[in-house]
């Protein structure tokens, strides 16, 4: 199985290339972005040394489907998916915030709450909540979108006060984020899942707000299994998750949390195949569709280059 961890294409009218942790983003003529979702995998802000076959295709196909089924809520950047690992869309000027929507007290929100935080990003939290309890209604806990280093929690008031996002624009993306979360929650419930929390990014193009990047993937979202949630919660038991949390757990079990001096454990072929199979399981459970592996897995880079260039020629 071939994993794609590095790309270096030269597409028609290409202006630049930005390499993220997982995505390689090609600027096409300052009008479009060709986003190649590689098989790289990151955890604890570290890109692991080996890729996971089919992961890029899985993330791209999930995001593409959710962009399609939410475009009645908010226009999005996607124009086409010329290859299973690539989405091409409008080049937008992204807002410097990520809109994190939380339906449940989990993850970093729970850790802050446990340490005594009574508010989170300006949102008052009810007293007496337990880990993974449902909020009375979803809350938004924005973070700054840092060019380097870690994103930082920030309140709505501070975002507007600092001029990071104009008040009118912020009100709009807040409304969009809550509606998207509602749609994502409905879709998850149909699949026997609970959408616990997720992030959305927005940008502007021609003065109009668009939803950008990925949405509702297991890398950007946390899901619980719906069946047995109430029973587990009432007994104080750990919830069954459907996310890439299993990768973090494997790393922690082997002494790695991204801290200085720690070494990434050996990623054997068996480990890599196991993670790949879990991602396929995630895809099938989230979408209700069978994952179709590419028929020719030997020269994926050549396939991507041909597919994207063919699409660009058709413009």
N, C-alpha and C positions, 0 to 999 in steps of 0.2 A: 504494500500500500504506500503510495507516494503522498507525502505531506508537503504542502506549499508554504514555506516559511519566508521566502524572499522573492520579490518581483522587481523587475527593472525594465518595464516596457517603454517603448517610444511611440505613443499613439499619435495619430494625425492631429495637428494643431495643439500638441501638448505644450503647456507652459511650465509646469512644475510638478513635483512629487512630494507629498507629505507622508511620512511613515509613522503611523500610530502604533499602539501596542499590538493591535490585531489587524487594523485596516491600513492599506496603502491607498492614498487618495490622490488621483491624478487630475490636475487642473487642465481642462480642455478649453483653450481659447478664452479663458476668463468668463465663460458662459455656462459651462457644464462641469460636473465632477464625475469621474469614473471611479467608483469606490470598490476596490478589490478586497474582499473579505478573506484574508489568508487563514491558514490552519495554525497560526501561532496561538499560544494560550498563555494568559497571564494570571497571576495570583499574587496577592500582597504587593501589588505595584511592580512585580518582577515578571519579565517575559521568560518563560521556561525554555530550556535549551533545545527541546524537540517539539515538533508540531504534532497535531492530532488529525489524522486523515479524516476527511469529510466534514470537519468542524466548520470550515469556512462556508461550504455549501449549505450546511444546516442553518447556520445563523442568517445567511443571506436570504434563504427561502422563507424562514419564519418572519423576518422583518418585512420582506416584500409582501407577504400575504397580509400582515397586519396593517401595512400602509394602504393596501387596496381596500380593506374592509373598514377603514376609518376616514377615508377621504371625503365622506359626507359631513364629517365633523369639522375637519380643518384641511385646507389644501396642503399637500406635502411635496417634498423635493423630487420624488421619484418620477422618472419619465419611462424608463425601460429596464429590464433585466436581460441584457444580451447574452449573458452566460450564467450558469448556476451559481458562480462565485462573485458575480459583479452586478452592481446596480449603478445605473447612470441617471443623473438628475440635475436639477437646476443648481447653480452655484449661488448660495445665499450667504449673506453676512450674518454669522451666528451671534446670538445674544451671549454675553459672557456669564450666563448662569445655566445650571441644570435644574430642572424642575423635578424634584423627587416627591412622588406621591406615595403616601403610606396609608394602608387600610388597617394595619395591625402593628402592635408594639413589638417590633422584632429588630434584630441586627444592631446597628450602631445606636438606633433610637432607644432600644431597651437598655443597652450598656450605659448610655447617658442617664437614663431614668433611674437605673439601679444605683448610680453614683450620686443621686440626689437632685438631678435636674428637674425642675418643675415646669419649665418651658423649653421648647425646642424650636429654634429659628423664629422666636417670637410667638409661637403657638403654645397656649397654656395646656398642660396635660392634666388629666383627671387623677386624683389620688387613688391609691389602692389597686392599681392595675398590675396584672401578672404578665410575664413574658408571653408573647404571641396572642394576647387578648386583642379583640377587635375594637377599634376606635368607634365612638358613636357615629362619626362620619369621617371620611378620608381627610387627611391633613397634608399640606404641602410644606416640605422642609427644604428650601432651595440651598444650593451650594454655588460658590463662585466656580467658574470654569478656568482653572489655572493653566497658563501656558507652560509652566514648569512647576514641579513639586506637587503637593497635595491640594485638592479642592478643599475649601473651607466652608463651614456652615455660615449662613447669613440670613437675616430676616427680610421680609418683604419691605418693611419701612426703610431699612438700611440700603437695600437695592435701589429704591427710588430716591432716597436722600443723596446717595453717592452718584446718582446719575448713571448707574450701570445699565438700567433699563428705564425708559420713560414710563411714567405712571400709567398712561393710557395703554401702552403696549403691554405692560406687566399685567394689568387687569385682564387683557385679552388672552395672554398665554396661560394665566392662572385658570381662566374659564375653560380653555381648550384642554389643559392638563387633566382637570377633574372629569370632563366629559370623555376623554380618551381612557382614563382609568375605569370609568363606569363600563365602557364598551369592552375593555380588556377583561374586566371582572365577569361580565356576562358570558363572553367567549370561554373563559377559563371554567366557569361553572358547568357549561355544556360538556366540557371534557373531564368533569369530575375533579376539578382543581380550584384552588383559591389563589387569586392574584394578591399577594401580600404587600409588595411594594415594587416600585419601578421608577425609571427616570425617563424624562422627555427632554429633547433639545429643540429649540426653535430658532429661526433666523428670518431675515428679511431679504426680499428680492423685488426690486421695482416698487418699493414702498409697501409691499404686501407681506404679511406674516405667513411663514410656512413651517410645518413640522419637518425636521431634518434628522439625519442619522438613522439609527436602528430603533425599533420599538418592540417591547414585549418578548424579547429573546431571553433564554435562560442565563445569558451573560449580563443582562441589564435589569433583570427582574428576579423576584423571589416568588416561588409558588409552593403552596402546601397541597397535599391531597385532601380533598373535601371529605371523603368517607372517613369517619372516625375522628374528625377534628374536634368535635364537641367532647367526646369521651376522653380523648387524650388531654384536652385542656382542663377538664374538670378533675382529672387525676394528677395534674401537674406533670404529665409525661411530655417527652420531646416530640415535636411535630415531624411528620414525614415530609421531607422537602423534595421539590423537583427544581433543581438549579445546579450551578456548577459548584455548589458547596461541597460536594463529595470530593472534588479535586483539592480544595483547601484542607479538608479533613485528612486526606491521604498525606499531604505535605506536613501538616502539624504532627501527625502520628510518627513521621520520620524526621522530626526535629527541625522543620523549616517554617518560619513565619516572616521571611523577608528581612530579618534583622541582620545587622552588620556581623560578619564573621560566620554566618550560617551558610551551609552548602545545600544546594538543591539535591534531593535524593536521586539516585540513578533511575532514569526512566527507561526501563527494559521494554522490549517489544511487547511483552505480555501486558505490562502496565498501560502502554500506549493503546494497544488494541482494546483493552478494557474501558479506557476513557472514551475511545471512539464509539464503542458499542453503547455506552451510557448516553452520549450525545444523540445517537440515532434513536434511542428509547425516548429521550426528551422531545425530539422532533415529532415522533409518531404520537406521543401522548398529547402534546400541545395542539397539533393540527388535526389529529384524527385521520391522518393520511399515512400510507406506507412510504418510507424513505426509499427512493430509487438511487442506487449507486451509479456513477457514470460507467458506461459500458467499456470505455477505454480510459484506464487510470494511469497510463504510462507517460503521456506528454500533455499534462494539463496546462502548462504555461503556453505552449503553442496554440492550444485550443482557445484559451482566454484571449490571447493576442488577436487571433483570427476573428473571433466572435465580436470583440469590441471594435476592431477596425472596420469590419463589415457594417456594423451598426452606424459608426461615425460616417462612413461613406454614403449612407442612405440619407443623411441630414440635408 
